[in-house]
Amino acid sequence: MSFFKNLLHNCEETSFNIIKSEVTPLPFSAWLKMKTHIAFCKCCENFGKQANVIDKAMHHHVNATDESEKASQELKDRIKQKLKQNDFFCKE
């Protein structure tokens, strides 16, 4: 059992490493554990996809030079409301 415990992360560690990997390269062992966990966990796979989309949207929003490309206040409020409702998280 300890072999699998050392081989795989839990969802909390995996989600942390998903976010961390967008900012800095992970050590190979952490990267491998993350990828192995994602291969078996649909929730973490979805979380990784959502984090990627959010990261790209934030970069686009921050780097937008034209005000018309920036998110409207209505969209920002809708995103905040959805986050408060926890609609982005897996219910499994």
Chimera marker file (.cmm) of the C-alpha trace (Angstrom):
<marker_set name="trace">
<marker id="1" x="0.000" y="0.000" z="0.000" r="1" g="1" b="0" radius="0.5"/>
<marker id="2" x="2.820" y="2.441" z="0.783" r="1" g="1" b="0" radius="0.5"/>
<marker id="3" x="4.142" y="1.890" z="-2.757" r="1" g="1" b="0" radius="0.5"/>
<marker id="4" x="0.921" y="3.338" z="-4.208" r="1" g="1" b="0" radius="0.5"/>
<marker id="5" x="0.825" y="6.078" z="-1.576" r="1" g="1" b="0" radius="0.5"/>
<marker id="6" x="4.313" y="7.155" z="-2.651" r="1" g="1" b="0" radius="0.5"/>
<marker id="7" x="3.429" y="6.796" z="-6.317" r="1" g="1" b="0" radius="0.5"/>
<marker id="8" x="0.232" y="8.841" z="-6.294" r="1" g="1" b="0" radius="0.5"/>
<marker id="9" x="-0.738" y="12.200" z="-4.863" r="1" g="1" b="0" radius="0.5"/>
<marker id="10" x="-4.147" y="12.842" z="-3.403" r="1" g="1" b="0" radius="0.5"/>
<marker id="11" x="-6.457" y="15.391" z="-5.052" r="1" g="1" b="0" radius="0.5"/>
<marker id="12" x="-5.313" y="18.250" z="-2.827" r="1" g="1" b="0" radius="0.5"/>
<marker id="13" x="-1.633" y="17.732" z="-3.667" r="1" g="1" b="0" radius="0.5"/>
<marker id="14" x="-2.480" y="17.245" z="-7.337" r="1" g="1" b="0" radius="0.5"/>
<marker id="15" x="-4.515" y="20.449" z="-7.603" r="1" g="1" b="0" radius="0.5"/>
<marker id="16" x="-1.700" y="22.354" z="-5.866" r="1" g="1" b="0" radius="0.5"/>
<marker id="17" x="0.828" y="20.984" z="-8.356" r="1" g="1" b="0" radius="0.5"/>
<marker id="18" x="-1.445" y="21.763" z="-11.310" r="1" g="1" b="0" radius="0.5"/>
<marker id="19" x="-1.483" y="25.423" z="-10.290" r="1" g="1" b="0" radius="0.5"/>
<marker id="20" x="2.204" y="25.431" z="-9.371" r="1" g="1" b="0" radius="0.5"/>
<marker id="21" x="3.160" y="23.890" z="-12.739" r="1" g="1" b="0" radius="0.5"/>
<marker id="22" x="1.634" y="26.885" z="-14.536" r="1" g="1" b="0" radius="0.5"/>
<marker id="23" x="4.103" y="29.173" z="-12.769" r="1" g="1" b="0" radius="0.5"/>
<marker id="24" x="7.253" y="27.099" z="-12.388" r="1" g="1" b="0" radius="0.5"/>
<marker id="25" x="8.571" y="23.733" z="-13.597" r="1" g="1" b="0" radius="0.5"/>
<marker id="26" x="7.938" y="20.866" z="-11.184" r="1" g="1" b="0" radius="0.5"/>
<marker id="27" x="10.570" y="18.351" z="-10.153" r="1" g="1" b="0" radius="0.5"/>
<marker id="28" x="10.249" y="15.222" z="-12.278" r="1" g="1" b="0" radius="0.5"/>
<marker id="29" x="8.915" y="13.079" z="-9.408" r="1" g="1" b="0" radius="0.5"/>
<marker id="30" x="6.161" y="15.614" z="-8.562" r="1" g="1" b="0" radius="0.5"/>
<marker id="31" x="5.284" y="16.010" z="-12.240" r="1" g="1" b="0" radius="0.5"/>
<marker id="32" x="5.058" y="12.221" z="-12.680" r="1" g="1" b="0" radius="0.5"/>
<marker id="33" x="2.857" y="11.813" z="-9.591" r="1" g="1" b="0" radius="0.5"/>
<marker id="34" x="0.599" y="14.623" z="-10.821" r="1" g="1" b="0" radius="0.5"/>
<marker id="35" x="0.256" y="13.151" z="-14.317" r="1" g="1" b="0" radius="0.5"/>
<marker id="36" x="-0.365" y="9.647" z="-12.948" r="1" g="1" b="0" radius="0.5"/>
<marker id="37" x="-3.076" y="10.923" z="-10.613" r="1" g="1" b="0" radius="0.5"/>
<marker id="38" x="-4.723" y="12.926" z="-13.409" r="1" g="1" b="0" radius="0.5"/>
<marker id="39" x="-4.799" y="9.797" z="-15.584" r="1" g="1" b="0" radius="0.5"/>
<marker id="40" x="-7.036" y="8.101" z="-12.995" r="1" g="1" b="0" radius="0.5"/>
<marker id="41" x="-8.998" y="11.040" z="-11.541" r="1" g="1" b="0" radius="0.5"/>
<marker id="42" x="-11.586" y="12.745" z="-13.746" r="1" g="1" b="0" radius="0.5"/>
<marker id="43" x="-12.104" y="15.572" z="-11.225" r="1" g="1" b="0" radius="0.5"/>
<marker id="44" x="-8.430" y="16.539" z="-11.257" r="1" g="1" b="0" radius="0.5"/>
<marker id="45" x="-8.325" y="16.241" z="-15.039" r="1" g="1" b="0" radius="0.5"/>
<marker id="46" x="-11.247" y="18.686" z="-15.251" r="1" g="1" b="0" radius="0.5"/>
<marker id="47" x="-9.612" y="20.962" z="-12.682" r="1" g="1" b="0" radius="0.5"/>
<marker id="48" x="-6.446" y="21.059" z="-14.796" r="1" g="1" b="0" radius="0.5"/>
<marker id="49" x="-8.414" y="22.016" z="-17.899" r="1" g="1" b="0" radius="0.5"/>
<marker id="50" x="-10.325" y="24.710" z="-16.015" r="1" g="1" b="0" radius="0.5"/>
<marker id="51" x="-7.133" y="26.116" z="-14.478" r="1" g="1" b="0" radius="0.5"/>
<marker id="52" x="-5.556" y="26.285" z="-17.937" r="1" g="1" b="0" radius="0.5"/>
<marker id="53" x="-8.539" y="28.172" z="-19.379" r="1" g="1" b="0" radius="0.5"/>
<marker id="54" x="-8.596" y="30.586" z="-16.442" r="1" g="1" b="0" radius="0.5"/>
<marker id="55" x="-4.840" y="31.166" z="-16.743" r="1" g="1" b="0" radius="0.5"/>
<marker id="56" x="-5.115" y="31.952" z="-20.464" r="1" g="1" b="0" radius="0.5"/>
<marker id="57" x="-8.090" y="34.259" z="-19.889" r="1" g="1" b="0" radius="0.5"/>
<marker id="58" x="-6.269" y="36.128" z="-17.136" r="1" g="1" b="0" radius="0.5"/>
<marker id="59" x="-3.163" y="36.589" z="-19.289" r="1" g="1" b="0" radius="0.5"/>
<marker id="60" x="-5.321" y="37.866" z="-22.151" r="1" g="1" b="0" radius="0.5"/>
<marker id="61" x="-7.231" y="40.197" z="-19.844" r="1" g="1" b="0" radius="0.5"/>
<marker id="62" x="-4.110" y="41.605" z="-18.177" r="1" g="1" b="0" radius="0.5"/>
<marker id="63" x="-2.237" y="42.028" z="-21.466" r="1" g="1" b="0" radius="0.5"/>
<marker id="64" x="-5.179" y="43.472" z="-23.430" r="1" g="1" b="0" radius="0.5"/>
<marker id="65" x="-4.302" y="46.886" z="-24.828" r="1" g="1" b="0" radius="0.5"/>
<marker id="66" x="-7.803" y="47.781" z="-26.009" r="1" g="1" b="0" radius="0.5"/>
<marker id="67" x="-10.483" y="48.394" z="-23.344" r="1" g="1" b="0" radius="0.5"/>
<marker id="68" x="-13.057" y="46.584" z="-25.527" r="1" g="1" b="0" radius="0.5"/>
<marker id="69" x="-11.061" y="43.342" z="-25.109" r="1" g="1" b="0" radius="0.5"/>
<marker id="70" x="-11.271" y="43.479" z="-21.312" r="1" g="1" b="0" radius="0.5"/>
<marker id="71" x="-14.002" y="41.663" z="-19.427" r="1" g="1" b="0" radius="0.5"/>
<marker id="72" x="-17.079" y="43.680" z="-18.581" r="1" g="1" b="0" radius="0.5"/>
<marker id="73" x="-18.093" y="44.245" z="-14.980" r="1" g="1" b="0" radius="0.5"/>
<marker id="74" x="-21.186" y="42.096" z="-15.622" r="1" g="1" b="0" radius="0.5"/>
<marker id="75" x="-19.003" y="39.140" z="-16.665" r="1" g="1" b="0" radius="0.5"/>
<marker id="76" x="-16.758" y="39.625" z="-13.637" r="1" g="1" b="0" radius="0.5"/>
<marker id="77" x="-19.812" y="39.623" z="-11.357" r="1" g="1" b="0" radius="0.5"/>
<marker id="78" x="-21.195" y="36.441" z="-12.991" r="1" g="1" b="0" radius="0.5"/>
<marker id="79" x="-17.843" y="34.666" z="-12.527" r="1" g="1" b="0" radius="0.5"/>
<marker id="80" x="-17.722" y="35.707" z="-8.860" r="1" g="1" b="0" radius="0.5"/>
<marker id="81" x="-21.284" y="34.438" z="-8.360" r="1" g="1" b="0" radius="0.5"/>
<marker id="82" x="-20.465" y="31.066" z="-9.960" r="1" g="1" b="0" radius="0.5"/>
<marker id="83" x="-17.373" y="30.702" z="-7.797" r="1" g="1" b="0" radius="0.5"/>
<marker id="84" x="-19.435" y="31.406" z="-4.683" r="1" g="1" b="0" radius="0.5"/>
<marker id="85" x="-21.894" y="28.689" z="-5.751" r="1" g="1" b="0" radius="0.5"/>
<marker id="86" x="-19.013" y="26.213" z="-6.226" r="1" g="1" b="0" radius="0.5"/>
<marker id="87" x="-20.315" y="25.295" z="-9.687" r="1" g="1" b="0" radius="0.5"/>
<marker id="88" x="-16.755" y="24.898" z="-10.950" r="1" g="1" b="0" radius="0.5"/>
<marker id="89" x="-15.895" y="22.021" z="-8.634" r="1" g="1" b="0" radius="0.5"/>
<marker id="90" x="-16.404" y="18.331" z="-9.227" r="1" g="1" b="0" radius="0.5"/>
<marker id="91" x="-19.231" y="16.780" z="-7.224" r="1" g="1" b="0" radius="0.5"/>
<marker id="92" x="-17.977" y="13.157" z="-7.282" r="1" g="1" b="0" radius="0.5"/>
<link id1="1" id2="2" r="1" g="1" b="0" radius="0.2"/>
<link id1="2" id2="3" r="1" g="1" b="0" radius="0.2"/>
<link id1="3" id2="4" r="1" g="1" b="0" radius="0.2"/>
<link id1="4" id2="5" r="1" g="1" b="0" radius="0.2"/>
<link id1="5" id2="6" r="1" g="1" b="0" radius="0.2"/>
<link id1="6" id2="7" r="1" g="1" b="0" radius="0.2"/>
<link id1="7" id2="8" r="1" g="1" b="0" radius="0.2"/>
<link id1="8" id2="9" r="1" g="1" b="0" radius="0.2"/>
<link id1="9" id2="10" r="1" g="1" b="0" radius="0.2"/>
<link id1="10" id2="11" r="1" g="1" b="0" radius="0.2"/>
<link id1="11" id2="12" r="1" g="1" b="0" radius="0.2"/>
<link id1="12" id2="13" r="1" g="1" b="0" radius="0.2"/>
<link id1="13" id2="14" r="1" g="1" b="0" radius="0.2"/>
<link id1="14" id2="15" r="1" g="1" b="0" radius="0.2"/>
<link id1="15" id2="16" r="1" g="1" b="0" radius="0.2"/>
<link id1="16" id2="17" r="1" g="1" b="0" radius="0.2"/>
<link id1="17" id2="18" r="1" g="1" b="0" radius="0.2"/>
<link id1="18" id2="19" r="1" g="1" b="0" radius="0.2"/>
<link id1="19" id2="20" r="1" g="1" b="0" radius="0.2"/>
<link id1="20" id2="21" r="1" g="1" b="0" radius="0.2"/>
<link id1="21" id2="22" r="1" g="1" b="0" radius="0.2"/>
<link id1="22" id2="23" r="1" g="1" b="0" radius="0.2"/>
<link id1="23" id2="24" r="1" g="1" b="0" radius="0.2"/>
<link id1="24" id2="25" r="1" g="1" b="0" radius="0.2"/>
<link id1="25" id2="26" r="1" g="1" b="0" radius="0.2"/>
<link id1="26" id2="27" r="1" g="1" b="0" radius="0.2"/>
<link id1="27" id2="28" r="1" g="1" b="0" radius="0.2"/>
<link id1="28" id2="29" r="1" g="1" b="0" radius="0.2"/>
<link id1="29" id2="30" r="1" g="1" b="0" radius="0.2"/>
<link id1="30" id2="31" r="1" g="1" b="0" radius="0.2"/>
<link id1="31" id2="32" r="1" g="1" b="0" radius="0.2"/>
<link id1="32" id2="33" r="1" g="1" b="0" radius="0.2"/>
<link id1="33" id2="34" r="1" g="1" b="0" radius="0.2"/>
<link id1="34" id2="35" r="1" g="1" b="0" radius="0.2"/>
<link id1="35" id2="36" r="1" g="1" b="0" radius="0.2"/>
<link id1="36" id2="37" r="1" g="1" b="0" radius="0.2"/>
<link id1="37" id2="38" r="1" g="1" b="0" radius="0.2"/>
<link id1="38" id2="39" r="1" g="1" b="0" radius="0.2"/>
<link id1="39" id2="40" r="1" g="1" b="0" radius="0.2"/>
<link id1="40" id2="41" r="1" g="1" b="0" radius="0.2"/>
<link id1="41" id2="42" r="1" g="1" b="0" radius="0.2"/>
<link id1="42" id2="43" r="1" g="1" b="0" radius="0.2"/>
<link id1="43" id2="44" r="1" g="1" b="0" radius="0.2"/>
<link id1="44" id2="45" r="1" g="1" b="0" radius="0.2"/>
<link id1="45" id2="46" r="1" g="1" b="0" radius="0.2"/>
<link id1="46" id2="47" r="1" g="1" b="0" radius="0.2"/>
<link id1="47" id2="48" r="1" g="1" b="0" radius="0.2"/>
<link id1="48" id2="49" r="1" g="1" b="0" radius="0.2"/>
<link id1="49" id2="50" r="1" g="1" b="0" radius="0.2"/>
<link id1="50" id2="51" r="1" g="1" b="0" radius="0.2"/>
<link id1="51" id2="52" r="1" g="1" b="0" radius="0.2"/>
<link id1="52" id2="53" r="1" g="1" b="0" radius="0.2"/>
<link id1="53" id2="54" r="1" g="1" b="0" radius="0.2"/>
<link id1="54" id2="55" r="1" g="1" b="0" radius="0.2"/>
<link id1="55" id2="56" r="1" g="1" b="0" radius="0.2"/>
<link id1="56" id2="57" r="1" g="1" b="0" radius="0.2"/>
<link id1="57" id2="58" r="1" g="1" b="0" radius="0.2"/>
<link id1="58" id2="59" r="1" g="1" b="0" radius="0.2"/>
<link id1="59" id2="60" r="1" g="1" b="0" radius="0.2"/>
<link id1="60" id2="61" r="1" g="1" b="0" radius="0.2"/>
<link id1="61" id2="62" r="1" g="1" b="0" radius="0.2"/>
<link id1="62" id2="63" r="1" g="1" b="0" radius="0.2"/>
<link id1="63" id2="64" r="1" g="1" b="0" radius="0.2"/>
<link id1="64" id2="65" r="1" g="1" b="0" radius="0.2"/>
<link id1="65" id2="66" r="1" g="1" b="0" radius="0.2"/>
<link id1="66" id2="67" r="1" g="1" b="0" radius="0.2"/>
<link id1="67" id2="68" r="1" g="1" b="0" radius="0.2"/>
<link id1="68" id2="69" r="1" g="1" b="0" radius="0.2"/>
<link id1="69" id2="70" r="1" g="1" b="0" radius="0.2"/>
<link id1="70" id2="71" r="1" g="1" b="0" radius="0.2"/>
<link id1="71" id2="72" r="1" g="1" b="0" radius="0.2"/>
<link id1="72" id2="73" r="1" g="1" b="0" radius="0.2"/>
<link id1="73" id2="74" r="1" g="1" b="0" radius="0.2"/>
<link id1="74" id2="75" r="1" g="1" b="0" radius="0.2"/>
<link id1="75" id2="76" r="1" g="1" b="0" radius="0.2"/>
<link id1="76" id2="77" r="1" g="1" b="0" radius="0.2"/>
<link id1="77" id2="78" r="1" g="1" b="0" radius="0.2"/>
<link id1="78" id2="79" r="1" g="1" b="0" radius="0.2"/>
<link id1="79" id2="80" r="1" g="1" b="0" radius="0.2"/>
<link id1="80" id2="81" r="1" g="1" b="0" radius="0.2"/>
<link id1="81" id2="82" r="1" g="1" b="0" radius="0.2"/>
<link id1="82" id2="83" r="1" g="1" b="0" radius="0.2"/>
<link id1="83" id2="84" r="1" g="1" b="0" radius="0.2"/>
<link id1="84" id2="85" r="1" g="1" b="0" radius="0.2"/>
<link id1="85" id2="86" r="1" g="1" b="0" radius="0.2"/>
<link id1="86" id2="87" r="1" g="1" b="0" radius="0.2"/>
<link id1="87" id2="88" r="1" g="1" b="0" radius="0.2"/>
<link id1="88" id2="89" r="1" g="1" b="0" radius="0.2"/>
<link id1="89" id2="90" r="1" g="1" b="0" radius="0.2"/>
<link id1="90" id2="91" r="1" g="1" b="0" radius="0.2"/>
<link id1="91" id2="92" r="1" g="1" b="0" radius="0.2"/>
</marker_set>
